[in-house]
């Protein structure tokens, strides 16, 4: 299985310079916008088939976010792509400096299965806006959505500009053998390491949007019912299969019983007494993932939920208490509808608990106390933070979204996405009129005088 010809065709098209024109990029963004609107019903049906996503959730969390990225890029593209003047050192006087935003070339975008539309096409928006060609690889686990995205891309763009390649892990590994100019991957930390290792063979820059165990800290002064609503919403959408979902809750033990009761009430309010019958609750992607999640349940005491139906890939929204810190459910990213609730004496204990753990993609903190908020922000590390909410820090275009350490490399959304697919090329235009001999050998001044002169000439 080889993709050298496909990548070569894109590279030749890129080398024509056609993608450099802003009018061309705007036209392609318009084409993608129109394609999403015209394929909306087909995409919603595919997402329902793969993950049992409710139409409202599928639209708002997938299609609407991509459309928002397109409109934002259209509004700001001229500013983002503008060549900007830069000061030059006196050593080069007289000269002019500039920084040019140039596309990297041919990009590879590897999408995941949990939000298969948004997390494949949002990076594509950035790639198009930056002037690149792109090869897309949707996840085979969301099979219906992958097929629909393949048809959408083929109907919208010529293959020598943007192409979608469907298939299993072998296809992804074969693509990674080719030389791309940038790679954008969304998925697990384990696979992210493999992608980075493959990219290293060609010294290809990567953007890795990974995951991790996103903690949620609930202080004693947090409003219990409001906090429960926001935690349940962020945790159990898409049946917990969200990279920034709260993975576990560290709650002040003084409010823990009331908070657990509020979580129970909220789950029933959202999904009814039997979430399996709810049209608003999704399913696990495949049997292997279902079995992995089911194995976590004996780690603690089930306070709520725990019902399973393997034939339907259904796992109820589940609350666990008493899970040991070294148990698998507290060590591995859950990525499903199981929420461990852990007692803490104070927010400071929560910070200590998190200090030696891998850096998560997101951190959530619920408290009214501004001093506590600032103390937690200064004492912890994460890709992003939502204070008194979950998920919403990643929904707009003005806040870059990305991880740190094991949760990822680089960021995107809005201008950050444009930057991820852009090389900023420094250019200096030097005059031919003057050429003082100062910099040429042999030296004409002492070392002490040279030190003082270089400090001035280099702006130190």
Buried (B, 14 or more C-beta within 10 A) or exposed (E): EEBEEBBBBBBEBBEEEEBEEBEBBBEBBEBBBEBBEEBBEBBBBBBBBBBBBBBEBBBEBBBBBBBBBBBBBBEBBEEBBEEEEEEBBBBBEEBBBBBBBBBBBBBBBBBBBBBBBBBBBBBBBBBBBBBBBBBBBBBBBBBBBBBBBBBBBEEBBEBBBBBBBBBEEEBBEBBBEBBBBBBBBBBBBEBBEBBBEBBEEBEBBBBBBBBBBBBBBBBBEBBBBBBBBBBBBBBBBBBBBBBBBBBBBBBBBEBBEEBBBBBBBBBBEBBBEEBBEBEBBBBBBBEEBBEBBBEBBEBBEBBBBBEBEEEEBBBBBBBBBBBEEEBBBBEEBBBBBBBBBBBBEBBEBBBEBBEEBBBBBBBBBBBEBEEBBEBBBEBBBBBBBBBBBBBBBBBBBEBBBBBBBBBBBBBBBBBBBBBBBBBEEEEEEBEEEEEEEEEEEEEEEEEEEBEEBBEEBEEE
